[in-house]
């Protein structure tokens, strides 16, 4: 897992691809990117 901040102050959370083997059953976890903005948006 990697957490970075871009130039706009948004938090970017990257979950990497993983393969987990549990009791002979293989689970594949894909990469997920979550972007969190700490600045409120006004319409």
BELRA-V531712 format. One record per helix or strand of 3 or more residues. SS is the DSSP state (A for helix, B for strand). FROM is the first residue (numbers start at 0). TO is the last residue. Records with the same first field share a line. If there is no record, write none. Layout:
SS->FROM-TO  FROM-TO
This chain:
B->1-4  9-14  17-21  24-28  31-36
